[in-house]
């Protein structure tokens, strides 16, 4: 999978709003500056990451000379009537940057790519009509600029080709879901496809370029909910001289659009990265509805109680055991009278600990889209006991162990697997999901999804993950007792004392 550097260029895509100058701002530089100024006001009002996008066409080459003066060919009259010079475009780029916004341009020919470079354009945008124009794409990819590619009218197979094209060239790029109809009817928008793109191209920022009714901001809000990180709309400024088309926004409409997108982002955002935030208010609200554990009859200190000795009812008092915490076989620490609330420390068994980590591991597999069959063996490798498993250990799924061996290893967030080596087995890891740091003969190495690392016989190695990892291990036959740990406490344990083997999970 393509590596995306966490650098300044990549961050340009973060929660980006793109204001596209409609109809090439009528070929009027001063009118274009007025539009830029209005968008600058909106950007400052909401303190957003905003860009204004221009369109570059070197008309001397873009239109065949025999068609320059034709009025019966679509778009040619409009392109010719709104023509701007290189110097005039430079004025507009300067105006965008003076307003504190990002300058983007869509070049439609190779000469226009040169203009982008010479004028210091921050991001190059590839229009939907040009997204399979391979000579133009080669030129844009060679610039080293961050790229945004619109995918209007492109099939999934087309987008796969684009992904591979730009990934192989190590470009920093984003995709925009787009329906290239102007205006685009609501029943053609297919916002569910944003979900598909986010899952299929996990390392690429996905956005949405809209051409729907400028007053319908629910579409942009839904696009955010679907995971769009970049939002683009055409903007224009109606005057006595210039009218506005059916898919472009006035400054007032653009203001409301930005406000709606920010609201959607607030509604959709999680407080903790990659996790669900649970507030204390939410906990208190639910706790007030929980059932507590109460005794059906008198019991004495030291008695062991089960489900037939208790009943569940609300309210559940502070520190009282609730119905979800109760399990058979609790030994009470004091005398209780009938109907009295049970206040005992919850005992978490090794079985419950094992079940909880298995649930987490299966959830990671679900999220990664990795399906394991039923004919597998699951090993919980707990080097310092099950109670410390979330800190030290790994879940090892044995898929096959013949002359060759395949395993899937699952490392929970923050979990470490201690330093060890094998004398008989040679193994190769390939990271399938998440992040993994491996220490090999004292040298630390960060693996990203798709990376491969071979561990030779006798090489000491350990690994850990910040956010969780799933990786495949291919090796020679696995031999029991072929793991030699640096920590003597682990080495002294019988292998079965530091492993729990499951046949089904």
Secondary structure, DSSP 8 states (H G I E B T S, - for coil): ------SHHHHTTTTEEEEEEGGGGGG-HHHHHHHHHHHHHHHHHHT-EEEEEEEE--HHHHS-GGGTT-SSSTTHHHHHHT---HHHHHHHHHHHHHTT-EEEEEESSHHHHHHHHHTT-SEEEE-GGGTT-HHHHHHHHTT--EEEEE-TT--HHHHHHHHHHHHHTT--EEEEEE---SS--GGG--THHHHHHHHHSTTSEEEEEE-S-TT-THHHHHHHHTT--EEEEEE----SS----TT-B-HHHHHHHHHHHHHHHHHH--SBTTB----HHHHHHHHTT--EEEESS-B-TT-EE-GGGEEEES---TT--BTTT--TTEE-SS-B-TT-B--------HHHHHHHHHHHHHHHHHHHT----SS-EEEEE-TT-GGGTTTB-EEEEEEEESSEEEEEEEE-TT-EEEEEE-SS--EEEEEEEE-EEEEETTEEEEE-TT-EEEE-TT--EEEE-SS-EEEEEEEE---TT--EESSHHHHHS-GGGGEEEES--
